[in-house]
Amino acid sequence: MDASGASLLARLQSDQAAARREQLKDRVLLLGMVIAEVKYRELELSRPIADDDVVEVIRKGIKKRRESVEMYSKAGRTDLLEKEQQEVAMLEAYLPPQVDPAEIRAAVVAAIAAGANNVGAVMGRVMPAYKGRVDGGVINAIAREELAGK
C-alpha cells in the first residue's frame, strides 16, 4: 500500500476501531463493509490502492444507498429509509470537499464553447478534471441545462 492510499483507508480503519470501542454497532458494520470493498478493489486492481480508488468505492456505496432510499421511500419503509440516509451521511464525511457548482458550470460552458454539442461530449471533457471531487450526476444536470439554453 502506498503512502497516499494508506491515509484514507487508515482513517476508515481507525474510525472503525473507535466505533468498536464506543460500541456503535451500525457504524462498525458500515465501516467494515466499506473496508472490505476497498480491499476487494485493491485485489481487482492488482496494485496498491490509492485515495482516489478509496473515494471511488465510497461514492459507489453512497450511490447504492441513495437508490435504496428511493425504493424504501416508494415502499413507505421509513425505518429502512432513515438507516440508509444515516449511512449516506456517515460515508459523505470521508469524501473530499465538493467543488463549487459555479466552477463546474464554467467548465461546462467552456466545453460547449470548445465544440462539445451533446451531453456525452461535455461529460467527456469535464469529468476527468473533477473525477472523485464531484458526482457525475451534478455535471450531467448542469450540462443538460446549458445545452438546453444554448
DSSP file (Angstrom, degrees, kcal/mol; ACC not computed):
  #  RESIDUE AA STRUCTURE BP1 BP2  ACC     N-H-->O    O-->H-N    N-H-->O    O-->H-N    TCO  KAPPA ALPHA  PHI   PSI    X-CA   Y-CA   Z-CA
    1    1 A M              0   0    0      0, 0.0    49,-0.1     0, 0.0     2,-0.1   0.000 360.0 360.0 360.0 131.5    0.0    0.0    0.0
    2    2 A D     >  -     0   0    0     47,-0.5     4,-1.7     1,-0.1    47,-0.1  -0.308 360.0-104.2 -83.3 170.0    1.5    3.4   -1.0
    3    3 A A  H  > S+     0   0    0      1,-0.2     4,-0.8     2,-0.2    -1,-0.1   0.876 118.2  47.7 -62.7 -39.9    1.6    6.4    1.3
    4    4 A S  H  > S+     0   0    0      1,-0.2     4,-0.7     2,-0.2     3,-0.4   0.891 113.1  47.7 -71.7 -37.3   -1.3    8.3   -0.3
    5    5 A G  H  > S+     0   0    0      1,-0.2     4,-1.3    44,-0.2     5,-0.2   0.779 103.6  62.9 -72.8 -26.1   -3.6    5.3   -0.3
    6    6 A A  H  X S+     0   0    0     -4,-1.7     4,-2.9     1,-0.2     5,-0.3   0.817  92.1  66.2 -68.5 -29.2   -2.9    4.5    3.3
    7    7 A S  H  X S+     0   0    0     -4,-0.8     4,-2.0    -3,-0.4    -1,-0.2   0.948 106.8  33.7 -65.4 -52.9   -4.3    7.7    4.6
    8    8 A L  H  X S+     0   0    0     -4,-0.7     4,-2.3     2,-0.2    -1,-0.2   0.916 122.5  47.2 -71.1 -41.8   -8.0    7.4    3.8
    9    9 A L  H  X S+     0   0    0     -4,-1.3     4,-2.5     2,-0.2    -2,-0.2   0.920 112.5  50.5 -63.6 -42.5   -8.0    3.6    4.3
   10   10 A A  H  X S+     0   0    0     -4,-2.9     4,-2.8    -5,-0.2     5,-0.2   0.885 109.0  52.2 -62.8 -37.9   -6.2    4.1    7.6
   11   11 A R  H  X S+     0   0    0     -4,-2.0     4,-2.5    -5,-0.3    -1,-0.2   0.920 109.4  49.3 -63.5 -43.4   -8.7    6.7    8.6
   12   12 A L  H  X S+     0   0    0     -4,-2.3     4,-2.1     1,-0.2    -2,-0.2   0.926 113.2  47.2 -59.6 -44.8  -11.5    4.3    7.9
   13   13 A Q  H  X S+     0   0    0     -4,-2.5     4,-2.2     2,-0.2    -2,-0.2   0.901 113.0  46.9 -67.0 -41.8   -9.8    1.6    9.9
   14   14 A S  H  X S+     0   0    0     -4,-2.8     4,-2.3     2,-0.2    -1,-0.2   0.883 112.1  51.3 -69.2 -36.0   -9.1    3.8   12.9
   15   15 A D  H  X S+     0   0    0     -4,-2.5     4,-2.5    -5,-0.2    -2,-0.2   0.877 109.2  51.1 -65.8 -36.2  -12.6    5.1   12.8
   16   16 A Q  H  X S+     0   0    0     -4,-2.1     4,-2.3    -5,-0.2    -2,-0.2   0.917 109.8  49.2 -65.7 -42.0  -13.9    1.6   12.8
   17   17 A A  H  X S+     0   0    0     -4,-2.2     4,-2.2     2,-0.2    -2,-0.2   0.908 112.0  48.7 -63.4 -41.0  -11.7    0.7   15.8
   18   18 A A  H  X S+     0   0    0     -4,-2.3     4,-2.1     1,-0.2    -2,-0.2   0.914 111.3  49.5 -64.2 -42.4  -13.0    3.8   17.6
   19   19 A A  H  <>S+     0   0    0     -4,-2.5     5,-2.8     1,-0.2     4,-0.4   0.867 109.3  52.8 -64.3 -35.7  -16.6    2.9   16.8
   20   20 A R  H ><5S+     0   0    0     -4,-2.3     3,-0.9     3,-0.2    -1,-0.2   0.914 109.0  48.8 -65.6 -42.7  -15.9   -0.6   18.1
   21   21 A R  H 3<5S+     0   0    0     -4,-2.2    -2,-0.2     1,-0.2    -1,-0.2   0.874 113.9  46.3 -63.8 -36.5  -14.6    0.8   21.4
   22   22 A E  T 3<5S-     0   0    0     -4,-2.1    -1,-0.2    -5,-0.1    -2,-0.2   0.453 112.6-123.6 -85.0  -0.5  -17.7    3.0   21.7
   23   23 A Q  T < 5 +     0   0    0     -3,-0.9     2,-1.2    -4,-0.4    -3,-0.2   0.879  52.7 158.6  58.6  43.6  -19.9    0.0   20.8
   24   24 A L     >< -     0   0    0     -5,-2.8     4,-2.4     1,-0.2     3,-0.2  -0.733  16.5-177.0 -94.6  84.4  -21.5    1.8   17.8
   25   25 A K  H  > S+     0   0    0     -2,-1.2     4,-2.6     1,-0.2     5,-0.2   0.870  75.3  50.5 -55.5 -47.5  -22.7   -1.4   16.1
   26   26 A D  H  > S+     0   0    0      1,-0.2     4,-2.4     2,-0.2    -1,-0.2   0.909 113.2  46.3 -60.6 -42.7  -24.2    0.3   13.0
   27   27 A R  H  > S+     0   0    0     -3,-0.2     4,-2.7     2,-0.2     5,-0.3   0.897 111.2  52.0 -67.2 -40.7  -21.0    2.4   12.4
   28   28 A V  H  X S+     0   0    0     -4,-2.4     4,-2.2     1,-0.2    -2,-0.2   0.931 112.6  45.8 -60.7 -45.6  -18.7   -0.7   12.9
   29   29 A L  H  X S+     0   0    0     -4,-2.6     4,-2.2    -5,-0.2    -2,-0.2   0.919 113.6  48.5 -64.4 -44.5  -20.7   -2.7   10.4
   30   30 A L  H  X S+     0   0    0     -4,-2.4     4,-2.3    -5,-0.2    -2,-0.2   0.949 114.6  44.2 -62.0 -49.9  -20.8    0.1    7.8
   31   31 A L  H  X S+     0   0    0     -4,-2.7     4,-2.8     1,-0.2    -1,-0.2   0.874 111.4  54.7 -65.1 -35.9  -17.1    0.8    8.0
   32   32 A G  H  X S+     0   0    0     -4,-2.2     4,-2.2    -5,-0.3    -1,-0.2   0.904 108.6  48.7 -61.8 -41.0  -16.3   -2.9    7.9
   33   33 A M  H  X S+     0   0    0     -4,-2.2     4,-2.3     2,-0.2    -2,-0.2   0.925 112.9  47.0 -64.1 -44.6  -18.3   -3.3    4.7
   34   34 A V  H  X S+     0   0    0     -4,-2.3     4,-2.4     2,-0.2    -2,-0.2   0.921 111.6  50.4 -64.8 -44.1  -16.5   -0.3    3.1
   35   35 A I  H  X S+     0   0    0     -4,-2.8     4,-2.5     1,-0.2    -1,-0.2   0.906 110.4  50.3 -61.3 -41.5  -13.1   -1.5    4.2
   36   36 A A  H  X S+     0   0    0     -4,-2.2     4,-2.3     1,-0.2    -1,-0.2   0.909 110.6  49.4 -62.9 -41.8  -13.9   -5.0    2.7
   37   37 A E  H  X S+     0   0    0     -4,-2.3     4,-2.3     2,-0.2    -2,-0.2   0.883 110.5  51.0 -64.4 -37.8  -15.0   -3.4   -0.5
   38   38 A V  H  X S+     0   0    0     -4,-2.4     4,-2.2     2,-0.2    -2,-0.2   0.928 111.0  47.4 -64.7 -45.1  -11.8   -1.3   -0.6
   39   39 A K  H  X S+     0   0    0     -4,-2.5     4,-1.9     1,-0.2    -2,-0.2   0.882 111.8  50.6 -65.2 -37.4   -9.6   -4.4   -0.1
   40   40 A Y  H  X S+     0   0    0     -4,-2.3     4,-2.3     2,-0.2    -1,-0.2   0.911 109.4  51.3 -64.1 -41.7  -11.5   -6.2   -2.8
   41   41 A R  H  X S+     0   0    0     -4,-2.3     4,-2.4     1,-0.2    -2,-0.2   0.883 106.8  54.4 -62.1 -38.8  -11.0   -3.3   -5.1
   42   42 A E  H  X>S+     0   0    0     -4,-2.2     4,-1.2     1,-0.2     5,-1.0   0.901 108.7  48.2 -62.6 -40.6   -7.3   -3.5   -4.3
   43   43 A L  H  <5S+     0   0    0     -4,-1.9    -2,-0.2     2,-0.2    -1,-0.2   0.901 110.4  52.2 -65.2 -40.6   -7.2   -7.1   -5.3
   44   44 A E  H  <5S+     0   0    0     -4,-2.3    -2,-0.2     1,-0.2    -1,-0.2   0.909 111.9  45.5 -59.5 -42.9   -9.1   -6.3   -8.6
   45   45 A L  H  <5S-     0   0    0     -4,-2.4    -1,-0.2     2,-0.2    -2,-0.2   0.702  95.2-143.9 -76.5 -20.1   -6.6   -3.6   -9.5
   46   46 A S  T  <5S+     0   0    0     -4,-1.2    -3,-0.2     1,-0.2    -4,-0.1   0.858  70.9  82.8  55.3  37.9   -3.5   -5.8   -8.6
   47   47 A R  S   <S-     0   0    0     -5,-1.0    -1,-0.2     0, 0.0    -2,-0.2  -0.968  95.8 -70.1-156.6 163.5   -1.7   -2.7   -7.3
   48   48 A P        -     0   0    0      0, 0.0     2,-0.2     0, 0.0    -5,-0.0  -0.329  58.3-110.4 -59.5 142.2   -1.6   -0.8   -4.1
   49   49 A I        -     0   0    0    -47,-0.1   -47,-0.5     4,-0.0     2,-0.3  -0.489  30.8-153.6 -77.1 142.2   -4.8    1.2   -3.5
   50   50 A A    >>  -     0   0    0     -2,-0.2     4,-1.9   -45,-0.1     3,-0.6  -0.722  31.2-105.3-110.2 163.8   -4.7    5.0   -3.8
   51   51 A D  H 3> S+     0   0    0     -2,-0.3     4,-2.8     1,-0.2     5,-0.2   0.870 120.9  58.4 -56.4 -37.9   -7.0    7.5   -2.1
   52   52 A D  H 3> S+     0   0    0      1,-0.2     4,-2.1     2,-0.2    -1,-0.2   0.885 105.7  49.5 -60.0 -38.1   -8.8    8.1   -5.4
   53   53 A D  H <> S+     0   0    0     -3,-0.6     4,-2.0     2,-0.2    -1,-0.2   0.898 110.8  49.2 -67.2 -40.7   -9.7    4.4   -5.5
   54   54 A V  H  X S+     0   0    0     -4,-1.9     4,-2.4     2,-0.2    -2,-0.2   0.914 110.5  50.5 -65.2 -42.6  -11.0    4.5   -1.9
   55   55 A V  H  X S+     0   0    0     -4,-2.8     4,-2.9     1,-0.2    -1,-0.2   0.896 108.3  53.4 -61.5 -40.1  -13.1    7.6   -2.8
   56   56 A E  H  X S+     0   0    0     -4,-2.1     4,-2.2     2,-0.2    -1,-0.2   0.911 109.0  48.4 -61.3 -43.0  -14.5    5.8   -5.8
   57   57 A V  H  X S+     0   0    0     -4,-2.0     4,-2.1     2,-0.2    -2,-0.2   0.916 112.5  48.7 -62.7 -43.6  -15.5    2.8   -3.6
   58   58 A I  H  X S+     0   0    0     -4,-2.4     4,-2.4     1,-0.2    -2,-0.2   0.914 109.8  51.8 -64.2 -42.9  -17.2    5.2   -1.1
   59   59 A R  H  X S+     0   0    0     -4,-2.9     4,-2.6     1,-0.2    -1,-0.2   0.902 109.0  50.4 -60.5 -41.1  -19.0    7.0   -3.9
   60   60 A K  H  X S+     0   0    0     -4,-2.2     4,-2.4     1,-0.2    -1,-0.2   0.905 109.9  50.9 -63.5 -40.3  -20.4    3.7   -5.2
   61   61 A G  H  X S+     0   0    0     -4,-2.1     4,-2.0     2,-0.2    -2,-0.2   0.897 110.8  48.2 -62.2 -41.0  -21.6    2.9   -1.7
   62   62 A I  H  X S+     0   0    0     -4,-2.4     4,-2.4     2,-0.2    -2,-0.2   0.913 110.3  52.0 -65.6 -42.6  -23.3    6.2   -1.4
   63   63 A K  H  X S+     0   0    0     -4,-2.6     4,-2.1     1,-0.2    -2,-0.2   0.919 109.5  49.2 -60.6 -44.3  -24.9    5.8   -4.8
   64   64 A K  H  X S+     0   0    0     -4,-2.4     4,-2.0     1,-0.2    -1,-0.2   0.916 112.1  48.6 -60.5 -43.3  -26.3    2.3   -3.8
   65   65 A R  H  X S+     0   0    0     -4,-2.0     4,-2.2     1,-0.2    -1,-0.2   0.867 108.8  52.5 -68.7 -35.3  -27.7    3.7   -0.6
   66   66 A R  H  X S+     0   0    0     -4,-2.4     4,-1.9     2,-0.2    -1,-0.2   0.888 108.6  50.9 -66.7 -37.3  -29.3    6.6   -2.3
   67   67 A E  H  X S+     0   0    0     -4,-2.1     4,-2.0     1,-0.2    -2,-0.2   0.898 110.1  50.4 -64.3 -38.9  -31.0    4.2   -4.7
   68   68 A S  H  X S+     0   0    0     -4,-2.0     4,-3.1     1,-0.2     5,-0.3   0.889 105.6  56.2 -64.7 -39.0  -32.2    2.2   -1.7
   69   69 A V  H  X S+     0   0    0     -4,-2.2     4,-2.3     1,-0.2    -1,-0.2   0.920 107.6  49.1 -58.7 -44.0  -33.6    5.4   -0.1
   70   70 A E  H  X S+     0   0    0     -4,-1.9     4,-2.2     2,-0.2    -1,-0.2   0.931 113.0  46.5 -60.8 -46.0  -35.7    6.0   -3.3
   71   71 A M  H  X S+     0   0    0     -4,-2.0     4,-1.9     1,-0.2    -2,-0.2   0.921 113.7  47.4 -64.7 -44.1  -37.0    2.4   -3.2
   72   72 A Y  H  X>S+     0   0    0     -4,-3.1     5,-2.5     1,-0.2     4,-0.8   0.849 109.9  54.5 -66.1 -33.5  -37.8    2.5    0.5
   73   73 A S  H ><5S+     0   0    0     -4,-2.3     3,-0.6    -5,-0.3    -1,-0.2   0.926 109.4  46.3 -64.9 -44.6  -39.5    5.9    0.1
   74   74 A K  H 3<5S+     0   0    0     -4,-2.2    -2,-0.2     1,-0.2    -1,-0.2   0.846 114.6  48.2 -65.4 -33.4  -41.8    4.5   -2.6
   75   75 A A  H 3<5S-     0   0    0     -4,-1.9    -1,-0.2    -5,-0.2    -2,-0.2   0.549 111.4-120.8 -85.3  -7.5  -42.5    1.4   -0.4
   76   76 A G  T <<5 +     0   0    0     -4,-0.8     2,-1.3    -3,-0.6    -3,-0.2   0.747  62.6 145.4  76.2  22.8  -43.2    3.5    2.6
   77   77 A R     >< +     0   0    0     -5,-2.5     4,-2.3     1,-0.2     3,-0.2  -0.633  13.0 165.8 -94.9  77.0  -40.5    1.9    4.7
   78   78 A T  H  > S+     0   0    0     -2,-1.3     4,-2.4     1,-0.2     5,-0.2   0.808  70.9  60.6 -65.0 -30.2  -39.4    4.9    6.8
   79   79 A D  H  > S+     0   0    0      2,-0.2     4,-1.3     1,-0.2    -1,-0.2   0.943 112.6  36.5 -62.1 -47.4  -37.4    2.7    9.2
   80   80 A L  H  > S+     0   0    0     -3,-0.2     4,-2.2     2,-0.2    -2,-0.2   0.850 114.0  58.3 -72.8 -35.3  -35.1    1.4    6.5
   81   81 A L  H  X S+     0   0    0     -4,-2.3     4,-2.3     1,-0.2    -2,-0.2   0.924 106.1  48.3 -59.8 -46.4  -35.1    4.8    4.7
   82   82 A E  H  X S+     0   0    0     -4,-2.4     4,-2.2     1,-0.2    -1,-0.2   0.885 109.5  52.9 -63.9 -39.0  -33.7    6.5    7.8
   83   83 A K  H  X S+     0   0    0     -4,-1.3     4,-2.0     1,-0.2    -1,-0.2   0.924 110.7  46.8 -62.2 -44.8  -31.0    3.9    8.3
   84   84 A E  H  X S+     0   0    0     -4,-2.2     4,-2.3     1,-0.2    -2,-0.2   0.896 110.8  52.1 -65.0 -40.3  -29.8    4.3    4.7
   85   85 A Q  H  X S+     0   0    0     -4,-2.3     4,-2.2     1,-0.2    -1,-0.2   0.884 108.7  51.1 -64.1 -38.1  -29.8    8.1    5.0
   86   86 A Q  H  X S+     0   0    0     -4,-2.2     4,-2.4     2,-0.2    -1,-0.2   0.897 109.5  50.4 -64.3 -40.1  -27.7    7.9    8.1
   87   87 A E  H  X S+     0   0    0     -4,-2.0     4,-2.5     2,-0.2    -2,-0.2   0.898 108.5  52.0 -65.8 -39.9  -25.2    5.6    6.3
   88   88 A V  H  X S+     0   0    0     -4,-2.3     4,-2.6     1,-0.2    -2,-0.2   0.936 110.5  48.6 -59.9 -46.0  -25.0    8.1    3.4
   89   89 A A  H  X S+     0   0    0     -4,-2.2     4,-0.9     1,-0.2    -2,-0.2   0.903 111.5  49.7 -62.1 -41.5  -24.3   10.9    5.9
   90   90 A M  H >< S+     0   0    0     -4,-2.4     3,-0.5     1,-0.2     4,-0.2   0.919 114.0  45.0 -62.9 -43.2  -21.6    8.8    7.6
   91   91 A L  H >< S+     0   0    0     -4,-2.5     3,-2.0     1,-0.2     4,-0.3   0.862 103.4  63.0 -71.2 -35.5  -19.9    8.0    4.3
   92   92 A E  H >< S+     0   0    0     -4,-2.6     3,-1.4     1,-0.3    -1,-0.2   0.775  89.9  70.2 -61.3 -24.4  -20.1   11.5    2.9
   93   93 A A  T << S+     0   0    0     -4,-0.9    -1,-0.3    -3,-0.5    -2,-0.2   0.726  96.1  53.7 -63.9 -20.5  -17.8   12.6    5.7
   94   94 A Y  T <  S+     0   0    0     -3,-2.0    -1,-0.3    -4,-0.2    -2,-0.2   0.496  89.5  96.5 -93.5  -4.4  -15.0   10.7    4.0
   95   95 A L  S <  S-     0   0    0     -3,-1.4     3,-0.1    -4,-0.3    38,-0.1  -0.533  83.0-104.3 -84.4 151.5  -15.3   12.4    0.7
   96   96 A P        -     0   0    0      0, 0.0    -1,-0.1     0, 0.0    -2,-0.1  -0.300  57.4 -73.5 -65.7 160.6  -13.1   15.3   -0.3
   97   97 A P        -     0   0    0      0, 0.0     2,-0.1     0, 0.0     0, 0.0  -0.247  57.5-108.1 -56.9 141.7  -14.8   18.7   -0.2
   98   98 A Q        -     0   0    0     -3,-0.1     2,-0.2     1,-0.1    36,-0.2  -0.360  30.8-111.5 -72.1 151.4  -17.3   19.3   -3.1
   99   99 A V        -     0   0    0     34,-0.8    -1,-0.1    31,-0.1     5,-0.0  -0.575  38.4 -97.6 -82.1 145.0  -16.5   21.7   -5.9
  100  100 A D    >>  -     0   0    0     -2,-0.2     4,-1.6     1,-0.1     3,-0.9  -0.420  26.8-132.9 -62.1 129.8  -18.5   24.9   -6.2
  101  101 A P  H 3> S+     0   0    0      0, 0.0     4,-2.8     0, 0.0     5,-0.2   0.811 105.9  61.0 -56.7 -30.1  -21.3   24.4   -8.7
  102  102 A A  H 3> S+     0   0    0      1,-0.2     4,-2.2     2,-0.2     5,-0.1   0.882 103.1  50.4 -64.3 -36.9  -20.3   27.8  -10.3
  103  103 A E  H <> S+     0   0    0     -3,-0.9     4,-1.9     2,-0.2    -1,-0.2   0.897 111.8  47.6 -66.7 -40.3  -16.9   26.3  -11.1
  104  104 A I  H  X S+     0   0    0     -4,-1.6     4,-2.5     2,-0.2    -2,-0.2   0.925 110.2  52.1 -65.7 -44.5  -18.5   23.3  -12.7
  105  105 A R  H  X S+     0   0    0     -4,-2.8     4,-2.8     1,-0.2    -2,-0.2   0.905 108.5  51.4 -58.8 -42.1  -20.9   25.4  -14.7
  106  106 A A  H  X S+     0   0    0     -4,-2.2     4,-2.3     1,-0.2    -1,-0.2   0.901 110.6  48.6 -62.5 -40.8  -17.9   27.5  -16.0
  107  107 A A  H  X S+     0   0    0     -4,-1.9     4,-2.2     2,-0.2    -2,-0.2   0.887 111.9  49.4 -65.8 -38.9  -16.1   24.3  -17.1
  108  108 A V  H  X S+     0   0    0     -4,-2.5     4,-2.4     2,-0.2    -2,-0.2   0.926 111.2  48.7 -65.4 -45.2  -19.3   23.0  -18.8
  109  109 A V  H  X S+     0   0    0     -4,-2.8     4,-2.5     1,-0.2    -2,-0.2   0.902 111.5  50.4 -61.3 -41.4  -19.8   26.4  -20.6
  110  110 A A  H  X S+     0   0    0     -4,-2.3     4,-1.6     2,-0.2    -1,-0.2   0.897 109.6  50.5 -63.9 -40.2  -16.1   26.2  -21.7
  111  111 A A  H  <>S+     0   0    0     -4,-2.2     5,-2.2     2,-0.2    -2,-0.2   0.902 111.4  47.9 -64.5 -40.6  -16.5   22.7  -23.0
  112  112 A I  H ><5S+     0   0    0     -4,-2.4     3,-1.6     1,-0.2    -2,-0.2   0.910 110.7  51.3 -65.8 -41.8  -19.6   23.7  -25.0
  113  113 A A  H 3<5S+     0   0    0     -4,-2.5    -1,-0.2     1,-0.3    -2,-0.2   0.809 104.6  58.6 -63.9 -29.5  -17.7   26.7  -26.4
  114  114 A A  T 3<5S-     0   0    0     -4,-1.6    -1,-0.3    -5,-0.2    -2,-0.2   0.435 133.7 -85.4 -82.3   1.1  -14.9   24.4  -27.4
  115  115 A G  T < 5S+     0   0    0     -3,-1.6     2,-0.6     1,-0.3    -3,-0.2   0.421  79.4 141.2 116.0  -1.7  -17.3   22.4  -29.6
  116  116 A A      < +     0   0    0     -5,-2.2    -1,-0.3     1,-0.1    -2,-0.1  -0.643  19.5 173.1 -74.8 116.9  -19.0   19.8  -27.3
  117  117 A N        +     0   0    0     -2,-0.6     2,-0.3    -4,-0.0    -1,-0.1   0.304  54.6  45.5-114.5   9.8  -22.6   19.8  -28.6
  118  118 A N  S  > S-     0   0    0      1,-0.1     4,-2.2     0, 0.0     5,-0.2  -0.953  87.3-104.2-144.1 167.2  -24.1   16.9  -26.6
  119  119 A V  H  > S+     0   0    0     -2,-0.3     4,-2.9     1,-0.2     5,-0.2   0.891 117.6  53.2 -59.9 -42.5  -24.2   15.7  -23.0
  120  120 A G  H  > S+     0   0    0      1,-0.2     4,-2.3     2,-0.2    -1,-0.2   0.901 109.9  47.4 -60.9 -42.3  -21.7   12.9  -23.7
  121  121 A A  H  > S+     0   0    0      2,-0.2     4,-1.3     1,-0.2    -1,-0.2   0.898 113.4  48.2 -66.9 -40.3  -19.1   15.1  -25.3
  122  122 A V  H  X S+     0   0    0     -4,-2.2     4,-2.5     2,-0.2     3,-0.5   0.939 112.1  49.0 -64.4 -46.4  -19.4   17.7  -22.4
  123  123 A M  H  X S+     0   0    0     -4,-2.9     4,-2.5     1,-0.2    -2,-0.2   0.902 107.8  55.6 -59.7 -41.5  -19.1   14.9  -19.8
  124  124 A G  H  < S+     0   0    0     -4,-2.3    -1,-0.2    -5,-0.2    -2,-0.2   0.810 114.3  39.6 -62.0 -31.0  -16.1   13.5  -21.6
  125  125 A R  H  < S+     0   0    0     -4,-1.3     4,-0.3    -3,-0.5    -1,-0.2   0.820 123.8  36.3 -87.1 -33.5  -14.3   16.9  -21.4
  126  126 A V  H >X S+     0   0    0     -4,-2.5     4,-0.9    -5,-0.1     3,-0.9   0.877 103.1  66.6 -91.2 -40.4  -15.4   18.0  -17.9
  127  127 A M  H >X S+     0   0    0     -4,-2.5     3,-1.1    -5,-0.3     4,-0.8   0.869  93.5  58.3 -54.3 -45.6  -15.4   14.7  -15.8
  128  128 A P  H >4 S+     0   0    0      0, 0.0     3,-0.5     0, 0.0    -1,-0.2   0.864 105.0  51.9 -56.8 -34.4  -11.6   14.0  -15.9
  129  129 A A  H <4 S+     0   0    0     -3,-0.9    -2,-0.2    -4,-0.3    -3,-0.1   0.773 120.5  32.9 -71.5 -24.9  -10.9   17.3  -14.3
  130  130 A Y  H XX S+     0   0    0     -3,-1.1     3,-2.5    -4,-0.9     4,-1.2   0.226  80.4 147.8-117.2  13.4  -13.3   16.7  -11.4
  131  131 A K  T << S+     0   0    0     -4,-0.8     4,-0.1    -3,-0.5   -75,-0.0  -0.261  77.5   6.4 -55.6 127.9  -13.0   12.9  -11.0
  132  132 A G  T 34 S+     0   0    0      2,-0.4    -1,-0.3     1,-0.1     3,-0.1   0.302 120.8  74.0  84.2 -10.5  -13.5   12.0   -7.4
  133  133 A R  T <4 S+     0   0    0     -3,-2.5   -34,-0.8     1,-0.3     2,-0.3   0.580  99.7  28.4-110.7 -12.8  -14.4   15.5   -6.3
  134  134 A V  S  < S-     0   0    0     -4,-1.2    -2,-0.4   -36,-0.2    -1,-0.3  -0.998  82.7-105.9-149.1 146.4  -17.9   15.8   -7.8
  135  135 A D    >>  -     0   0    0     -2,-0.3     4,-1.3     1,-0.1     3,-1.1  -0.503  25.5-132.2 -71.7 135.7  -20.8   13.5   -8.5
  136  136 A G  H 3> S+     0   0    0      1,-0.3     4,-2.6    -2,-0.2     5,-0.2   0.799 104.9  64.7 -58.5 -29.5  -21.3   12.8  -12.3
  137  137 A G  H 3> S+     0   0    0      1,-0.2     4,-2.4     2,-0.2    -1,-0.3   0.844  99.1  52.5 -63.1 -34.2  -25.0   13.5  -11.9
  138  138 A V  H <> S+     0   0    0     -3,-1.1     4,-2.2     2,-0.2    -1,-0.2   0.935 111.5  45.0 -66.9 -46.3  -24.3   17.1  -10.9
  139  139 A I  H  X S+     0   0    0     -4,-1.3     4,-2.7     1,-0.2    -2,-0.2   0.913 112.9  52.3 -63.3 -41.9  -22.2   17.6  -14.1
  140  140 A N  H  X S+     0   0    0     -4,-2.6     4,-2.4     2,-0.2    -2,-0.2   0.922 109.7  48.3 -60.1 -46.0  -24.8   15.9  -16.2
  141  141 A A  H  X S+     0   0    0     -4,-2.4     4,-2.2     1,-0.2    -1,-0.2   0.914 113.5  46.6 -62.9 -43.6  -27.6   18.1  -14.9
  142  142 A I  H  X S+     0   0    0     -4,-2.2     4,-2.6     2,-0.2     5,-0.2   0.906 111.4  52.0 -65.7 -40.9  -25.6   21.3  -15.5
  143  143 A A  H  X S+     0   0    0     -4,-2.7     4,-2.6     1,-0.2     5,-0.2   0.915 109.8  49.2 -61.6 -42.8  -24.6   20.1  -19.0
  144  144 A R  H  X S+     0   0    0     -4,-2.4     4,-2.2     2,-0.2    -1,-0.2   0.916 111.9  48.9 -62.9 -43.0  -28.3   19.4  -19.8
  145  145 A E  H  X S+     0   0    0     -4,-2.2     4,-2.0     2,-0.2    -2,-0.2   0.948 114.1  45.1 -60.4 -48.8  -29.3   22.9  -18.6
  146  146 A E  H  < S+     0   0    0     -4,-2.6     4,-0.4     1,-0.2    -2,-0.2   0.883 114.2  48.2 -66.0 -39.5  -26.5   24.7  -20.5
  147  147 A L  H >< S+     0   0    0     -4,-2.6     3,-0.6    -5,-0.2    -1,-0.2   0.866 111.3  50.8 -70.0 -34.2  -27.2   22.7  -23.7
  148  148 A A  H 3< S+     0   0    0     -4,-2.2    -2,-0.2     1,-0.2    -1,-0.2   0.859 111.2  48.4 -69.6 -34.3  -30.9   23.3  -23.5
  149  149 A G  T 3<        0   0    0     -4,-2.0    -1,-0.2     1,-0.2    -2,-0.2   0.494 360.0 360.0 -83.3  -3.1  -30.3   27.1  -23.0
  150  150 A K    <         0   0    0     -3,-0.6    -1,-0.2    -4,-0.4    -2,-0.1   0.461 360.0 360.0 -70.4 360.0  -28.0   27.2  -26.0
